[in-house]
Amino acid sequence: MIEGKSYIGSQLIAEGDIKVKTFNPELNEDNPWVFTEATALEIDKAVTLADEAFATYKDYSGERKASFLNAIADEIVALGDQLLEVYTKESGLPRGRAEGERGRTIGQLRAFAEMLLEGSWVDAVIDTAIPERQPFPRVDLRKMNVPLGPVVVFGSSNFPFAFSTAGGDTASALAAGCPVIVKSHSMHVGTGELVASAVIRAAKKTNMPEGVFSNLIGSGRTLGTALVAHPKVKAVGFTGSIAGGRALFDLAAKRPEPIPVFAEMGSINPVVILPKASEMNSKKWATAYAGSITMGTGQFCTNPGLIIGVKSDSLKRFTEELSQEISKINPTCMLHHSIKNNFDKGRDLLMSQENVEVIAKYNEDINPNYAAQTVLTVSGKTFLENKTLSEEVFGPFSVIVQCENEDELITVIKALDGQLTGTILSEGDEINEYSNVISALQNRVGRLIFNGVPTGVEVCPAMLHGGPYPASSDSRFTAVGINSVKRWVRPVSFQDWPNSLLPKELQNENQLGISRMVNNTVTTLPIE
């Protein structure tokens, strides 16, 4: 049952006067539930509870935190069809997508639980004392990662499960030992409340401290600003627009105590199609990219919004075949009427630029909030002269840039902002002739893809979901996979500390059996 209230710790509270509803984009009407936005007092109470919870939660064992995360996964499953039904009503996404994203969310939670049980994620490093060293003895130094403190997580519009209430940011922060305050995304508040109820039940079942998790309802500007500015908040996780992420980043930097904002923002995910790839496999890649551009109505952060090649007959054929293939695909619903409006504005802006050719645009009648997939093409010269053409259009949209030669192609790549992904399509051994292209692309992206599509993000330790600004606010970190936990920790060194008072991860006995770097050697053995 949806109550329409915020979770302040384990309590459902709604003392404010501002009421809001979510929107069903498929039916083009409001959903029936009424939600109450959190007040300033409720915001402060949630953060204060999180700060109080941190005092004990930060020291919980990996086993205890793992049981919490696994319990969250179990409780999400227990919500059953109700959760899937609310998800589809608030997002316009199909049930199959809801089931898949729920599975990913559960998988993320269990992956962090496994990480905690194994324990080596703390990156323990030990350099034992050398009292006889000359001319100066070496002290005993031991270092490991410790949690930062309360973390604010902003739910994303396009992933109501996997990047929202109990998604990757929340799971990784809880794994690190940080209490979490979620700013529920306004487009799927009902979905967020149900998932939050699962987190709260799990917290109670596993005896977590009150305030380890809260879920707040409110507008981005009011609630988001208050949370980021609160002195007891120590870090922020955000997935959304460049404007939104940068505003939070700037706000956090202006605090008396600046805090990190780990924001995943805009990306057009350039794809370089090399000559032999378009010559020998134009139909194959045209079909694949028609599907990739329109997948999820183009509402993925890894949507291929830019395709770059050297002008040729084969590139022209690829362009024509992509136009044919993408025109066969029936348009689908976007997440919200505001997102559809922004898509139309962005698409129309790029279509109106000089020397732009529209090669594909779905022109049949479509339902409200459905997006007509569109592909443009421009010359390399035009693209380089007009920065507007490199702006992200969130939705089923892409631009093909036809360069005069390899030098211009490299210049186009170097002119791009930072991106989450970059793809190279190649045939045979031609890739060996394009080392300069590879180098230029690697410098602009967080993930390099060979002969594939960027849509789809595998959740595993080797995944890097981030990139140079503005793809993310700090390209050294990933927002996906167990290594995303490193956003919410900081290293601490203990010098000449009594063994019995050290964290178990750093004690001589290594009772946890974790992998540690001891005197420059990775080992799980105890220190004699």
N, C-alpha and C positions, 0 to 999 in steps of 0.2 A: 504493500500500500504506500502511495506517495503522500507525504505529509505536507510538503511545500515549505519545509523549515531547514535551517542550517544545523549541522552537527557541531556544537561547541564542546569538544571532547565527546563524551558519550551521550550528551543530552541534546535532544531536539528542541531548538529554541527559535522563536520568531516574534520578537518584540517590536519590530520596525513597522513603518506605515507604508513603505513603497512595495507595491505588488507587481509582479510580472508573470508572463506566460511564455511557454515555448511555442514553436511554430512547426506545423507539419507541412513540409515543402511539397510532398507528393499530392496531398489534398488541397494545398494552398489555403490553409486555415489554421487558426490557433488551436493548440491542444487544450484539453479541458482543465488541466491542473493549474492552480494558482500558487505562486511562490512568493515568499517574503524576503526582501533583501536584508542582509545583516546590518545592524547599527554599529556605530563607532565603539560603543561599549562592548558589544558582542565580539567585534574584531580584536579588541584589546584583551578580552578574556581568553579567547582562543590562543592568542600568541603567548599570553602569560602562562596558561596551562601547558603549552608546548615547552616553554622554558623550564618550568618546574619538572616536567616529565624527563627532560634531557638530563637532569642531575643524576637520575638512576638508569635511564634507558641506555645511555652511552656506554655503560659498563656491563650490559647484559652479554652473556656468552653467545657465541655464534649459534649454538644449539638452540638456545631460547629464542633468539630472533628468527631462526629458520622455522621453528614451529609456528611462530606468528605468521610468517609469509605463507607457509603452506596452508594454514587455517584460513587466510584470506582467500586463497585460490579455491578451497573447498566451499567456502560460503558463497562465492560468486557462482560456482556451479549450482549450488542449492537454490539460487534465485530462479533458475529454470526459464520457462518461456516468458514469464512476465518481463524479465530484463530485456530479452530480445525484442519483444513487442514494443516496449517503450523506446528502445534504441531506434527501431525503424521508423516509428512515428515522429521522433524528434530530428532525425537525420535525413530521411528520404532514401537511405541506403537499403539494399535488399537484405532479406533474412540470411542468405548465404554469407554475405559480407559480415553481418553481425556475428554469426557463428564462428567464422574464421578469425575475426578480431578478438572475440572472447577467448578462443583457444590460444591465440598468441599472448594475450594478457596473462592467462593462467600459466603458460609456459615460461614467461618472464619471471613471474613470482617464484616458481619452483626452481628456476635456474639460479636465482639469487640465494634461495634457501640452500641449494647444493653448494654454492660458493662459500656460504657461511660455515657449513658443516666441514668443508675441506680446510678452510681457514687461512690459506697462504695469501689471501688478497690484501692483508695488512702490510705486505712488503717489508717484513722484518729484516733488518741489517744489523749485524753485531761485529764490532771490532774490539776484541778483548784487550785488556791492559798489557803493556810490555814494560814492566818497571825497570828492567835492566837496559832499556834502549839508551844509547848515548848520541848526542849530548843531553837529550831530554827524555825522560820516561814518557810512554804513551798511556793516556788515561783510558779507562773502559768506557766505550760509547755504544749505545744501542738505540736504534731508531725504528719507528713504526708509524703507520697512519692512524690518526684518531679523528672522530667525527667533529664537524664544525659547530653544530647546534641546530636550532629550529630552521627548517627549510620551507619556503613557500613554493608551491607548484601551481602553475597556471594550466588548466585544462586546454587542450587544443580543439579546434572546430572539426577537423577532418578525421580524427581518431577518437571517438567518444569513449572507447575502452583503453586502447594500447598506449595512448599518450595523454591520458586524462586522470581521472580520480585515483585509480589503483594501477596506473600504467607504469611505464619504465622509470620516469622521474621519481614517482612515489616509492616504487619498489626498491630502487637503488638507494634512495635516501634512508628509508627504513632499515635496509640492510647495513648501511654505514653506521647506524646508531643515531640517526637524526630524526626527531619527531617531525611530522609533516602537517602543514596547513594548506589545504587545497582551495584555490579559487575556482569554483565550478564554472565551466564555460556556459555562457548564457544561452547557447543554442541547444544544449542538452542537459538542462538542470535536473530533470526527472531521472534520466539515466544516471547522472552523477549521484543523486540522493540514494538510489537503490544500491549502487556499488559502495557508497560510503556506509550504508547500513551493514553491508557484508564485512567491511573492514572493522567496524565497531564491534560486531558480534565476535569476530575473530580475536580482537583485542581483549574482550571480556573472557573468552574461553581460555586464552593463554596467559591471563593475568598480567597484561601490559599496564603500565602506569596511565592514569587518567591524563588525557591531553596528548597522548602519543600521536593522535590523528584527529584533525578537525576538517570539516567540509563547509565552506562558506558560500553563500549566494549573494551576488551583487554585480554591479556594472564594473567593467574593466577599469575605467578611469577612477572611480571613487574607491572601490574596494581594493583594486590593485595598487593604487598609489599608497593607500593607508598601510597595506601589508608590507610593501617594499621599504617604506620609510620607518617602520616600527623598529626601535633600537634593539629589540630582542630577537629579531630575525637575522640569521647569519648567512643565508644564501638563497638564490632564486633559480627555479627552473621554468623555462618558457618555450613554447612552440607556437609560432604564429607569424605575423607580418613583420617586415623590416621596421616599419614605423613603430609598431607596438613594442618589439624587442629593444629597439634603440632607446625608446622613451624610458623603459624600465632600467636599462643599463645606465643611462645618464642620471636618473634619479638615485640609483644605488651608489653611484660614484660621488654624488654631492652630499651624501650623509656625513655626519661627523665621524662615524666609523664606516668607511666604504665597504661594501660586501660584493662578492662575485655574483654575476648574473650569467647563467649558462643558457643562452638563447639560441634556438634553431630557427632561422628566419628564411629569407628568400633564396631560391635557386632555380635556374633554368636548365641545368644539367646538359651541357653541350655534348653533342654526338658528332664525331668526325667520321665521315664515310670515305675511305680511301678508294682510289680509282678502280682497282681490280674488284673490290667488293661490290661497287655499283655496276661494274661491267658484267660480272659473273653471277651475282645473286641479287639483282635489283628487286625482283618480285618477292623473294624471300624476305628481304629487309623491309620492303614497303608494307607487306602484310603484317610483319612483326611490329613495326612502329605505328601503324594505324591502330593496332590493338593497344599498344603502350600509351599512346597519346590520349586515347579515350577511356582507358581503364579507370574505373571509379569516377567517371565524369571529369577526368584530368585533375582530380583533387588530391593528388599525392605530392609530397615535397620533392619527390624524385621524378616527376613528370618530365619527359624530354621536350623542353620548350625551344630547343635550338639544334638544328642539324646543319653541319658545315661540310662543304666539299669543294673540290676544284672543278670549275666549269668544264663540261664534256658532254658528249652525246649520251653516255651511260648515266651521268648524273641527271640529265634531262629526263631520261627514261624512268629513273627512280622517282623523280618528282611527279611525273605523270601517273605512275603506278600507285604511289602513295595517295595521290588525289582520288584515284578510282577506288582504292580499298577503303579509305576513311569515309568516303561518301556512302558506302554500303552499310555502315554501322548506324543503328538507330540511336538517337540521342537519349540520354538518361538524366535523372533528376539531380540537381545540385543540392547542397546541404541546407541552403536557406535563401530566401528571396534577396537578401542583401548581398550574399555571395554571387548570386546570379546577376544582380545589377552591376556589381563590380567587374564581373567577367565581361559583360556586354560593353561597359565603359572602356575597359582596358583593351579589349579586342578592337573596338571601333576606333580608338585612338591610334593604334598601330596600323590599322587598315587605312587611316586617313593620311598617313605620312607620304611624302613624295617618293616616287620611284619604287613603290611597293606594288607587287602583283599578288592578287588573291588567287590561289590555285585550287583551293577546296573550301567550300562552305556549305553546310547542310541547309538547304533552302525550303524544305517541306514544312508544313505546319507542325508545331510541337506544343506540348503541354506547358502551362505556366511553370517556371522554375527549372525547365529543361534547358540544356545548353547545346547550341548548334556548333559542332566541332568545326574548326577553321585552321587552315594552313596558308601561310604567306611565303613569298620568296622575294629576296632582294640580292643585289650584287654585294660583293665584299666591300667595295668602295662606299656604297650607300650605308651599309651597316656601320662602318667605321666612322662615318661623318655624322651619324644620328644616334645619340646615346639612348633615345627613347626606344629604339628597336631592340635593345637588350634588356628591357624591363620585363619582369615576370607578369604573365597573365595567368592567374590561378584558374585553371579549367582546361578543357580539351582544346589546346591551342599550341601551335608550333610555328617557327620561322625557319625556312631553309635559306642559308647564305651560300651563294655561288661565287667562289673566289677565282681570281684570274690565274693564280699559280700557288705553289706551296708557300712561298714567302708571304703572300697576302693572307693565306690561311693561318699561318703562325702569328701574324700581326693581329688577326681577329681574335685568336685564342688569348694572346697576351693582353688584349684590351678588355677582356671580360672581368667582371667582379668575381669574387670567390664563389665557388659552387660546391654542392654536396658531392656530385658525381661528374665524371667525364668518361665518355665511351669512345672506343675506336673500333670501327668495323673494317675488317681486313680479309684478304684472301691469299692463301698460299704463304709465301715468304716475303710479301711486299712490306710487311710491318718493319722488316729489318732496314728498309731504306728511309724510314721516317723517324729516326731517333730524335730529331729536333722538334717534331710535332709532339711526340710522347713527352719530352722534357717540358715543353711549354704547357701542355695540358696538366701534367702532374703538379706544376707550380700553382695551378688555379683551383684544384679540387681536393676533396678528402678521400674519394674512392675512385680508382681507375678500373674500368670494365672493358673487357676484350670480347668482341663478338657476342654481345648480348643486349639486353634492354635495362635501363636503370630502375624501372619500376619493380618493386620487390626488395625488401630489406631483410636479409637473413639475420635472425637473432642468435648470435654466437660470439665467442670471445674475439675472433679475428675481424669482426665487423667494425668499420669506422664510419659512423654516421655523424658527420660534422665536416667542416671545411673552412678555408679562409673567409674572413668577413666579406659580405654579410651572410654567407651560408650559416655560419654560427659565430657567436661572439668570442669564442676561444677555440682555435683550430686544433689545439693539443688534446681535446677531449671528444669522446663519443657520447651520443645520446641513446645508443642502442647497444645491448650486450652487457655482460657483467662488468666490463671495464668502465662503464658509465658511473660506477660507484665512486670512482676517483674524483669526481666533481665535488663530492660532499665531505672530503677528508682533507687533513693537513698533516704533514710529518712532524713528529716530535722526537727529539733526542734526549736520552737519559744518560747522564755522565756520572760514573762511579756510584751508581745507585745500588743499595742493598738488594741482593738477588730476590729475597722473599717479598720485597715491596714492588718489584717490577711487574708489569703486566705479564700474564702467563705466556704470551707470545714471545717475550724476550727473556724469560727465565732460562737458566742453564739447562734445566731438565727437559725442556721442550715437551711437556706433558701432552700438548695438543698434536704433536707429530707433524707440524707444518713445515713446509719448505722455507728455509731461511738462508740468507747470505752471511756466512760466518767466516771472518778473516779472508774475504774474497773468494770463498768456495760455497756453492749452493749445496745445502745438505739438510737432511731431516734428523740427523744425529744429535744427541745431547752434547753439551759442552762439559768435558771432564774437568 
